[in-house]
Every structure is written in C-alpha cells, then in structure tokens.
Amino acid sequence: MRTLFTLLCLVTGLMAGSAVAQEVNLPPELEIESEAAFVTAWGPRVESEIFEYSTGGETYQGYLARNVNDKKPRPAVLVVHEWWGLNDYARARADQLAALGFVALAVDMYGGGQVATHPDQAGEFSSQVMQDWPAARARFEAAMTQLRQHPAVADSGMAAIGYCFGGSVVMNMALSGMPLEAAISFHGDPTQAASARGNFSGAVQVHNGGADSLVAREDLTAMARALEAQGAEVDVITYPQALHGFTNPGADALSEELDLPIGYNAAADASSWQSALLLLDRTLNQ
C-alpha cells in the first residue's frame, strides 16, 4: 500500500546501548549521543461509529471504521457481511482496512443490525435479500451514496469486498453495473441474482476454496463468464483443500457447533487477503 509505515525505535534499547558505550569508554567520536537522533511516529488509530443510511422507508446501521490520525480524505471500501449478518467478523475486516489507509464501511444488508445465530435463520435472511435484487441494490446504493458524503472519504472511486453471502452480493453488484473500481468475493455464492445487467469496467477477484462443497464449479465458471461479458476484468483464484468460510478464524468452531461443511485455512486466508490488498491498491490508490 502507499500508506507509509514507520518503525518505532525502542527508547529503552537506545538507553541500554548508551550505557554500554559509557562502560567500555569508547572514543568520543563513537559514543552514542544521550539524545539520539531518531524519529517516532504514531501508527494508525482506528475509530469506528455507527453509520446509518435509509432506503425504502427502512433505516440500516452500518459500521464505519477509519484512521483518525490520517487527516487526508482516503478511498472507501464497502465490506459486505456473511449470511450471519453484520457481526464482529465483518467489523474486524473493516478495522483492518481502516488501519491500512482506507475508509471502510461494513454495510448492513438485513436492516436494524440483525444478526442470525442459526443456519436456518441466516438462510432466511440472505434469501430474502437475494430474491429481491432491486431492493438489495437499493440498500447497497444507499450506503454508497451516504458514504460519499463523509468528509473522510476521497472524491474518487470505491471498491467492495464480501464474504460468503457478501461475496455473492458484490459479484452481483458488479454484474448489475454498480460504479465500483473493484469487487472482491471471498467464498461467495456465484448465483446470478442481478435482475438487470449493466456495463462494468472495474476488476473482479473471486477467491474460492478447492474443497468448498457449497459452491458449484459450473456456477462459478458461469458467473465469471457473465462478468466478463459485462466488461469486467475477472480473476478466479482457487485454494486447494480450502473449505467454505476459509477466511474466518471462527469457522472451525461454527463447523463443530452447527455441523457445517466450513473451516478456516490460514494459508488461503493470508494469500487471498494479500491479493485483495494489491488489487485495492492498484484500483483505488492510483
């Protein structure tokens, strides 16, 4: 990323080095100054706030994260949650993006901050959204419109990333021609829900587990071809042995508790995140 990172020198270490120099009576020209010439800088201070936006007579509560130590407007990235809803995992991803120099908004696609605790409930919530695509698009678009007005957001393009259900949302947003510079899906459902298609000149990255039993390979191929037909630059990256939910460290516990075919894969998580960051840097940081 183009965000500058500064190594913070440890004052205690410098003091210790100075003490050793005095003990061995080094020549004056080799002695360490008592006030060492080094520069310290504060790292990012990520703060969050509830971010409300409305459409269709309903109010939605997103989670906005940004580095308040950075006074310059920065590019924005929307984060779309898994089928569980806007929970701690989606918020943590927004925090990570904020620490890296983006203004990140974890959107609320269910309304009222609803969060599911059981797969049946999660399936019901996500199905309601995807079966009414015009309403889903309106929710996402309302979040984008409101986000553009935030003083911390640069007057430039936006990107979106999504996980599981959220991955399906961002792929379909690209398919419908939403004005995004990049759309990045992590273990997303490639079902084509967009009822109206539009040209998309941005980049699409699809990260999928090679052992994901919840995503059909032919559906993934069909989605990639449909996105290319709309003008997108598409990359599909498959991680051998990775299950559905491979980016979420809590996936193993959920698998055991709820008997779901999901699981965390640290290598696939790290690799997919790095690829996503490189794409965000290329498309948003000019």
C-alpha positions as YAML, in Angstrom:
chain: A
units: angstrom
residues:
- id: 1
  name: MET
  ca: [0.00, 0.00, 0.00]
- id: 2
  name: ARG
  ca: [1.06, 3.60, -0.36]
- id: 3
  name: THR
  ca: [0.37, 4.27, 3.28]
- id: 4
  name: LEU
  ca: [3.70, 4.99, 4.98]
- id: 5
  name: PHE
  ca: [4.74, 2.72, 7.82]
- id: 6
  name: THR
  ca: [7.39, 3.93, 10.30]
- id: 7
  name: LEU
  ca: [9.43, 1.67, 12.55]
- id: 8
  name: LEU
  ca: [9.16, 2.84, 16.13]
- id: 9
  name: CYS
  ca: [12.56, 2.70, 17.86]
- id: 10
  name: LEU
  ca: [12.54, 1.40, 21.39]
- id: 11
  name: VAL
  ca: [13.77, 4.10, 23.72]
- id: 12
  name: THR
  ca: [14.81, 1.56, 26.33]
- id: 13
  name: GLY
  ca: [17.03, -0.18, 23.80]
- id: 14
  name: LEU
  ca: [18.75, 3.05, 22.86]
- id: 15
  name: MET
  ca: [19.29, 3.90, 26.51]
- id: 16
  name: ALA
  ca: [20.81, 0.48, 27.11]
- id: 17
  name: GLY
  ca: [23.17, 0.94, 24.17]
- id: 18
  name: SER
  ca: [24.28, 4.30, 25.54]
- id: 19
  name: ALA
  ca: [25.01, 2.77, 28.94]
- id: 20
  name: VAL
  ca: [27.18, 0.04, 27.37]
- id: 21
  name: ALA
  ca: [29.15, 2.63, 25.40]
- id: 22
  name: GLN
  ca: [29.97, 4.51, 28.58]
- id: 23
  name: GLU
  ca: [31.09, 1.36, 30.39]
- id: 24
  name: VAL
  ca: [33.69, 0.42, 27.76]
- id: 25
  name: ASN
  ca: [34.93, 4.02, 27.37]
- id: 26
  name: LEU
  ca: [34.56, 4.30, 23.60]
- id: 27
  name: PRO
  ca: [36.31, 7.23, 21.88]
- id: 28
  name: PRO
  ca: [34.15, 10.36, 21.83]
- id: 29
  name: GLU
  ca: [33.53, 10.11, 18.09]
- id: 30
  name: LEU
  ca: [31.99, 6.65, 18.53]
- id: 31
  name: GLU
  ca: [29.86, 7.40, 21.56]
- id: 32
  name: ILE
  ca: [26.09, 7.45, 21.20]
- id: 33
  name: GLU
  ca: [24.52, 10.82, 21.87]
- id: 34
  name: SER
  ca: [22.47, 10.97, 25.04]
- id: 35
  name: GLU
  ca: [19.63, 12.40, 22.94]
- id: 36
  name: ALA
  ca: [19.56, 10.03, 19.99]
- id: 37
  name: ALA
  ca: [18.53, 11.42, 16.62]
- id: 38
  name: PHE
  ca: [15.59, 9.22, 15.74]
- id: 39
  name: VAL
  ca: [12.07, 9.88, 14.61]
- id: 40
  name: THR
  ca: [8.96, 8.44, 16.17]
- id: 41
  name: ALA
  ca: [5.53, 8.49, 14.60]
- id: 42
  name: TRP
  ca: [2.12, 7.41, 15.69]
- id: 43
  name: GLY
  ca: [0.69, 4.44, 13.90]
- id: 44
  name: PRO
  ca: [-2.97, 4.33, 12.84]
- id: 45
  name: ARG
  ca: [-5.63, 4.98, 15.46]
- id: 46
  name: VAL
  ca: [-8.71, 3.23, 14.17]
- id: 47
  name: GLU
  ca: [-12.03, 4.50, 15.46]
- id: 48
  name: SER
  ca: [-15.49, 3.38, 14.50]
- id: 49
  name: GLU
  ca: [-19.00, 4.74, 14.51]
- id: 50
  name: ILE
  ca: [-22.50, 3.60, 13.68]
- id: 51
  name: PHE
  ca: [-23.24, 4.73, 10.15]
- id: 52
  name: GLU
  ca: [-26.94, 4.99, 9.31]
- id: 53
  name: TYR
  ca: [-28.47, 5.18, 5.86]
- id: 54
  name: SER
  ca: [-32.04, 4.75, 4.65]
- id: 55
  name: THR
  ca: [-33.93, 3.40, 1.67]
- id: 56
  name: GLY
  ca: [-37.44, 2.12, 1.11]
- id: 57
  name: GLY
  ca: [-38.61, 3.57, 4.40]
- id: 58
  name: GLU
  ca: [-36.12, 1.45, 6.36]
- id: 59
  name: THR
  ca: [-33.01, 2.52, 8.26]
- id: 60
  name: TYR
  ca: [-29.83, 0.46, 8.09]
- id: 61
  name: GLN
  ca: [-26.98, 0.56, 10.58]
- id: 62
  name: GLY
  ca: [-23.54, 0.09, 9.11]
- id: 63
  name: TYR
  ca: [-20.17, 0.17, 10.85]
- id: 64
  name: LEU
  ca: [-17.73, 2.83, 9.67]
- id: 65
  name: ALA
  ca: [-14.03, 2.48, 10.54]
- id: 66
  name: ARG
  ca: [-11.23, 4.93, 9.74]
- id: 67
  name: ASN
  ca: [-7.81, 6.03, 10.90]
- id: 68
  name: VAL
  ca: [-8.44, 9.30, 12.75]
- id: 69
  name: ASN
  ca: [-4.69, 10.08, 12.77]
- id: 70
  name: ASP
  ca: [-4.92, 10.49, 9.00]
- id: 71
  name: LYS
  ca: [-6.31, 13.91, 8.13]
- id: 72
  name: LYS
  ca: [-6.42, 13.40, 4.36]
- id: 73
  name: PRO
  ca: [-9.53, 12.05, 2.61]
- id: 74
  name: ARG
  ca: [-9.00, 8.41, 1.63]
- id: 75
  name: PRO
  ca: [-10.61, 5.91, -0.77]
- id: 76
  name: ALA
  ca: [-13.57, 3.96, 0.57]
- id: 77
  name: VAL
  ca: [-14.18, 0.22, 0.66]
- id: 78
  name: LEU
  ca: [-17.54, -1.35, 1.46]
- id: 79
  name: VAL
  ca: [-17.50, -4.67, 3.32]
- id: 80
  name: VAL
  ca: [-20.48, -7.00, 2.92]
- id: 81
  name: HIS
  ca: [-21.00, -9.49, 5.71]
- id: 82
  name: GLU
  ca: [-21.50, -13.25, 5.66]
- id: 83
  name: TRP
  ca: [-25.02, -14.68, 5.85]
- id: 84
  name: TRP
  ca: [-24.85, -14.32, 9.64]
- id: 85
  name: GLY
  ca: [-25.26, -10.55, 9.31]
- id: 86
  name: LEU
  ca: [-23.15, -7.60, 10.37]
- id: 87
  name: ASN
  ca: [-21.24, -9.26, 13.19]
- id: 88
  name: ASP
  ca: [-17.79, -8.94, 14.78]
- id: 89
  name: TYR
  ca: [-16.06, -10.64, 11.86]
- id: 90
  name: ALA
  ca: [-17.26, -8.08, 9.31]
- id: 91
  name: ARG
  ca: [-16.39, -5.27, 11.70]
- id: 92
  name: ALA
  ca: [-12.89, -6.69, 12.21]
- id: 93
  name: ARG
  ca: [-12.29, -6.70, 8.44]
- id: 94
  name: ALA
  ca: [-13.41, -3.06, 8.29]
- id: 95
  name: ASP
  ca: [-10.96, -2.23, 11.09]
- id: 96
  name: GLN
  ca: [-8.14, -3.92, 9.18]
- id: 97
  name: LEU
  ca: [-8.87, -1.92, 6.06]
- id: 98
  name: ALA
  ca: [-9.04, 1.29, 8.07]
- id: 99
  name: ALA
  ca: [-5.61, 0.60, 9.58]
- id: 100
  name: LEU
  ca: [-4.24, 0.21, 6.04]
- id: 101
  name: GLY
  ca: [-5.42, 3.62, 4.92]
- id: 102
  name: PHE
  ca: [-8.96, 3.13, 3.64]
- id: 103
  name: VAL
  ca: [-12.28, 4.37, 4.98]
- id: 104
  name: ALA
  ca: [-14.17, 1.12, 5.46]
- id: 105
  name: LEU
  ca: [-17.91, 0.69, 5.80]
- id: 106
  name: ALA
  ca: [-19.29, -2.69, 6.84]
- id: 107
  name: VAL
  ca: [-22.79, -2.46, 5.42]
- id: 108
  name: ASP
  ca: [-25.98, -3.77, 6.96]
- id: 109
  name: MET
  ca: [-27.87, -5.73, 4.31]
- id: 110
  name: TYR
  ca: [-30.54, -7.07, 6.66]
- id: 111
  name: GLY
  ca: [-31.66, -3.86, 8.35]
- id: 112
  name: GLY
  ca: [-31.64, -2.89, 12.00]
- id: 113
  name: GLY
  ca: [-28.32, -4.65, 12.51]
- id: 114
  name: GLN
  ca: [-29.99, -8.08, 12.55]
- id: 115
  name: VAL
  ca: [-27.64, -11.00, 13.18]
- id: 116
  name: ALA
  ca: [-28.52, -14.68, 12.80]
- id: 117
  name: THR
  ca: [-27.31, -17.34, 15.22]
- id: 118
  name: HIS
  ca: [-28.59, -20.43, 13.39]
- id: 119
  name: PRO
  ca: [-28.16, -21.50, 9.74]
- id: 120
  name: ASP
  ca: [-31.94, -21.66, 9.21]
- id: 121
  name: GLN
  ca: [-32.30, -18.05, 10.27]
- id: 122
  name: ALA
  ca: [-29.22, -16.98, 8.29]
- id: 123
  name: GLY
  ca: [-30.57, -18.73, 5.21]
- id: 124
  name: GLU
  ca: [-33.90, -16.99, 5.61]
- id: 125
  name: PHE
  ca: [-32.31, -13.55, 5.95]
- id: 126
  name: SER
  ca: [-29.96, -13.99, 2.99]
- id: 127
  name: SER
  ca: [-32.63, -15.50, 0.73]
- id: 128
  name: GLN
  ca: [-34.97, -12.58, 1.34]
- id: 129
  name: VAL
  ca: [-32.26, -10.19, 0.18]
- id: 130
  name: MET
  ca: [-31.14, -12.11, -2.91]
- id: 131
  name: GLN
  ca: [-34.68, -12.89, -4.08]
- id: 132
  name: ASP
  ca: [-35.50, -9.18, -4.27]
- id: 133
  name: TRP
  ca: [-32.48, -7.89, -6.13]
- id: 134
  name: PRO
  ca: [-33.81, -4.37, -6.85]
- id: 135
  name: ALA
  ca: [-34.25, -3.86, -3.09]
- id: 136
  name: ALA
  ca: [-30.79, -5.32, -2.39]
- id: 137
  name: ARG
  ca: [-29.20, -2.99, -4.92]
- id: 138
  name: ALA
  ca: [-31.09, -0.04, -3.43]
- id: 139
  name: ARG
  ca: [-29.67, -0.85, 0.04]
- id: 140
  name: PHE
  ca: [-26.14, -1.08, -1.26]
- id: 141
  name: GLU
  ca: [-26.52, 2.05, -3.36]
- id: 142
  name: ALA
  ca: [-27.91, 3.99, -0.39]
- id: 143
  name: ALA
  ca: [-24.84, 3.02, 1.62]
- id: 144
  name: MET
  ca: [-22.54, 4.16, -1.20]
- id: 145
  name: THR
  ca: [-24.35, 7.46, -1.64]
- id: 146
  name: GLN
  ca: [-24.23, 8.26, 2.07]
- id: 147
  name: LEU
  ca: [-20.60, 7.17, 2.31]
- id: 148
  name: ARG
  ca: [-19.52, 9.55, -0.47]
- id: 149
  name: GLN
  ca: [-20.74, 12.45, 1.64]
- id: 150
  name: HIS
  ca: [-18.47, 11.61, 4.58]
- id: 151
  name: PRO
  ca: [-15.67, 14.20, 4.90]
- id: 152
  name: ALA
  ca: [-13.03, 11.49, 5.38]
- id: 153
  name: VAL
  ca: [-13.82, 9.88, 2.01]
- id: 154
  name: ALA
  ca: [-11.85, 10.94, -1.05]
- id: 155
  name: ASP
  ca: [-13.66, 12.11, -4.14]
- id: 156
  name: SER
  ca: [-12.61, 9.06, -6.12]
- id: 157
  name: GLY
  ca: [-13.72, 5.54, -6.88]
- id: 158
  name: MET
  ca: [-14.93, 2.95, -4.38]
- id: 159
  name: ALA
  ca: [-14.48, -0.79, -4.04]
- id: 160
  name: ALA
  ca: [-16.40, -3.57, -2.31]
- id: 161
  name: ILE
  ca: [-15.40, -6.85, -0.72]
- id: 162
  name: GLY
  ca: [-17.73, -9.55, 0.54]
- id: 163
  name: TYR
  ca: [-17.69, -12.86, 2.34]
- id: 164
  name: CYS
  ca: [-19.97, -15.83, 1.68]
- id: 165
  name: PHE
  ca: [-23.38, -14.14, 1.19]
- id: 166
  name: GLY
  ca: [-21.47, -10.86, 0.91]
- id: 167
  name: GLY
  ca: [-19.32, -12.29, -1.86]
- id: 168
  name: SER
  ca: [-22.46, -13.10, -3.79]
- id: 169
  name: VAL
  ca: [-23.69, -9.56, -3.22]
- id: 170
  name: VAL
  ca: [-20.54, -7.88, -4.56]
- id: 171
  name: MET
  ca: [-20.32, -10.16, -7.60]
- id: 172
  name: ASN
  ca: [-23.92, -9.34, -8.45]
- id: 173
  name: MET
  ca: [-23.30, -5.64, -7.85]
- id: 174
  name: ALA
  ca: [-20.58, -5.84, -10.49]
- id: 175
  name: LEU
  ca: [-22.90, -7.82, -12.75]
- id: 176
  name: SER
  ca: [-25.55, -5.12, -12.46]
- id: 177
  name: GLY
  ca: [-23.08, -2.37, -13.35]
- id: 178
  name: MET
  ca: [-22.62, -0.74, -9.95]
- id: 179
  name: PRO
  ca: [-19.95, 2.02, -10.17]
- id: 180
  name: LEU
  ca: [-17.13, 0.24, -8.35]
- id: 181
  name: GLU
  ca: [-13.45, 0.14, -9.19]
- id: 182
  name: ALA
  ca: [-13.14, -3.37, -7.77]
- id: 183
  name: ALA
  ca: [-15.40, -6.11, -6.46]
- id: 184
  name: ILE
  ca: [-13.75, -8.87, -4.42]
- id: 185
  name: SER
  ca: [-15.51, -12.04, -3.32]
- id: 186
  name: PHE
  ca: [-14.27, -14.48, -0.69]
- id: 187
  name: HIS
  ca: [-16.01, -17.90, -0.79]
- id: 188
  name: GLY
  ca: [-19.09, -16.23, -2.27]
- id: 189
  name: ASP
  ca: [-22.14, -17.93, -3.78]
- id: 190
  name: PRO
  ca: [-21.93, -17.33, -7.57]
- id: 191
  name: THR
  ca: [-25.71, -17.44, -8.10]
- id: 192
  name: GLN
  ca: [-26.65, -14.75, -10.63]
- id: 193
  name: ALA
  ca: [-29.34, -12.75, -8.85]
- id: 194
  name: ALA
  ca: [-29.00, -9.39, -10.63]
- id: 195
  name: SER
  ca: [-32.24, -8.83, -12.49]
- id: 196
  name: ALA
  ca: [-30.81, -6.06, -14.68]
- id: 197
  name: ARG
  ca: [-27.31, -6.10, -16.14]
- id: 198
  name: GLY
  ca: [-25.03, -3.17, -16.77]
- id: 199
  name: ASN
  ca: [-21.55, -2.49, -18.09]
- id: 200
  name: PHE
  ca: [-18.79, -2.91, -15.53]
- id: 201
  name: SER
  ca: [-15.33, -1.54, -16.25]
- id: 202
  name: GLY
  ca: [-13.78, -2.47, -12.92]
- id: 203
  name: ALA
  ca: [-11.85, -5.52, -11.73]
- id: 204
  name: VAL
  ca: [-13.39, -8.59, -10.12]
- id: 205
  name: GLN
  ca: [-11.47, -11.01, -7.92]
- id: 206
  name: VAL
  ca: [-13.10, -14.26, -6.85]
- id: 207
  name: HIS
  ca: [-11.41, -16.33, -4.12]
- id: 208
  name: ASN
  ca: [-12.80, -19.82, -3.73]
- id: 209
  name: GLY
  ca: [-11.90, -22.96, -1.81]
- id: 210
  name: GLY
  ca: [-10.99, -26.02, -3.85]
- id: 211
  name: ALA
  ca: [-12.78, -28.23, -1.30]
- id: 212
  name: ASP
  ca: [-15.82, -25.94, -0.97]
- id: 213
  name: SER
  ca: [-18.85, -28.23, -1.26]
- id: 214
  name: LEU
  ca: [-21.26, -25.28, -1.13]
- id: 215
  name: VAL
  ca: [-20.12, -23.67, -4.38]
- id: 216
  name: ALA
  ca: [-20.67, -25.50, -7.66]
- id: 217
  name: ARG
  ca: [-17.75, -25.19, -10.05]
- id: 218
  name: GLU
  ca: [-20.03, -24.77, -13.06]
- id: 219
  name: ASP
  ca: [-21.88, -21.89, -11.33]
- id: 220
  name: LEU
  ca: [-18.58, -20.18, -10.58]
- id: 221
  name: THR
  ca: [-17.49, -20.52, -14.21]
- id: 222
  name: ALA
  ca: [-20.84, -19.17, -15.41]
- id: 223
  name: MET
  ca: [-20.57, -16.15, -13.12]
- id: 224
  name: ALA
  ca: [-17.03, -15.39, -14.32]
- id: 225
  name: ARG
  ca: [-18.15, -15.55, -17.94]
- id: 226
  name: ALA
  ca: [-21.16, -13.35, -17.25]
- id: 227
  name: LEU
  ca: [-18.95, -10.75, -15.56]
- id: 228
  name: GLU
  ca: [-16.52, -10.78, -18.47]
- id: 229
  name: ALA
  ca: [-19.47, -10.27, -20.84]
- id: 230
  name: GLN
  ca: [-20.31, -7.08, -18.90]
- id: 231
  name: GLY
  ca: [-16.76, -5.82, -19.45]
- id: 232
  name: ALA
  ca: [-15.13, -6.78, -16.16]
- id: 233
  name: GLU
  ca: [-11.53, -7.84, -15.69]
- id: 234
  name: VAL
  ca: [-12.03, -11.16, -13.86]
- id: 235
  name: ASP
  ca: [-9.63, -13.31, -11.86]
- id: 236
  name: VAL
  ca: [-10.80, -16.52, -10.19]
- id: 237
  name: ILE
  ca: [-8.34, -17.90, -7.65]
- id: 238
  name: THR
  ca: [-8.87, -21.36, -6.14]
- id: 239
  name: TYR
  ca: [-7.13, -22.59, -2.99]
- id: 240
  name: PRO
  ca: [-6.59, -26.37, -2.85]
- id: 241
  name: GLN
  ca: [-8.05, -28.07, 0.23]
- id: 242
  name: ALA
  ca: [-9.72, -24.87, 1.45]
- id: 243
  name: LEU
  ca: [-13.31, -25.26, 2.62]
- id: 244
  name: HIS
  ca: [-16.13, -22.75, 2.53]
- id: 245
  name: GLY
  ca: [-15.53, -19.94, 5.01]
- id: 246
  name: PHE
  ca: [-11.75, -20.33, 4.80]
- id: 247
  name: THR
  ca: [-11.07, -16.68, 5.71]
- id: 248
  name: ASN
  ca: [-12.97, -16.72, 9.00]
- id: 249
  name: PRO
  ca: [-10.95, -17.87, 12.06]
- id: 250
  name: GLY
  ca: [-14.24, -18.73, 13.76]
- id: 251
  name: ALA
  ca: [-15.31, -21.16, 11.02]
- id: 252
  name: ASP
  ca: [-13.94, -24.27, 12.77]
- id: 253
  name: ALA
  ca: [-15.95, -23.59, 15.91]
- id: 254
  name: LEU
  ca: [-19.10, -22.97, 13.88]
- id: 255
  name: SER
  ca: [-18.49, -26.17, 11.94]
- id: 256
  name: GLU
  ca: [-18.27, -28.19, 15.13]
- id: 257
  name: GLU
  ca: [-21.22, -26.49, 16.81]
- id: 258
  name: LEU
  ca: [-23.61, -26.47, 13.84]
- id: 259
  name: ASP
  ca: [-22.30, -29.38, 11.73]
- id: 260
  name: LEU
  ca: [-21.49, -27.17, 8.73]
- id: 261
  name: PRO
  ca: [-19.01, -28.03, 5.92]
- id: 262
  name: ILE
  ca: [-16.85, -24.99, 6.62]
- id: 263
  name: GLY
  ca: [-13.37, -24.42, 8.01]
- id: 264
  name: TYR
  ca: [-10.61, -21.90, 8.46]
- id: 265
  name: ASN
  ca: [-7.47, -22.13, 6.33]
- id: 266
  name: ALA
  ca: [-4.71, -19.76, 7.44]
- id: 267
  name: ALA
  ca: [-2.67, -20.06, 4.24]
- id: 268
  name: ALA
  ca: [-5.65, -19.40, 1.97]
- id: 269
  name: ASP
  ca: [-6.77, -16.55, 4.21]
- id: 270
  name: ALA
  ca: [-3.37, -14.85, 4.08]
- id: 271
  name: SER
  ca: [-2.91, -15.35, 0.35]
- id: 272
  name: SER
  ca: [-6.39, -14.15, -0.60]
- id: 273
  name: TRP
  ca: [-6.11, -11.11, 1.67]
- id: 274
  name: GLN
  ca: [-2.77, -10.14, 0.13]
- id: 275
  name: SER
  ca: [-4.20, -10.46, -3.39]
- id: 276
  name: ALA
  ca: [-7.18, -8.35, -2.41]
- id: 277
  name: LEU
  ca: [-4.99, -5.62, -0.93]
- id: 278
  name: LEU
  ca: [-2.85, -5.48, -4.05]
- id: 279
  name: LEU
  ca: [-5.97, -5.06, -6.18]
- id: 280
  name: LEU
  ca: [-7.36, -2.36, -3.89]
- id: 281
  name: ASP
  ca: [-4.07, -0.53, -4.04]
- id: 282
  name: ARG
  ca: [-3.94, -0.72, -7.84]
- id: 283
  name: THR
  ca: [-7.52, 0.36, -8.42]
- id: 284
  name: LEU
  ca: [-8.03, 2.93, -5.66]
- id: 285
  name: ASN
  ca: [-4.66, 4.49, -4.89]
- id: 286
  name: GLN
  ca: [-3.80, 5.46, -8.48]
...
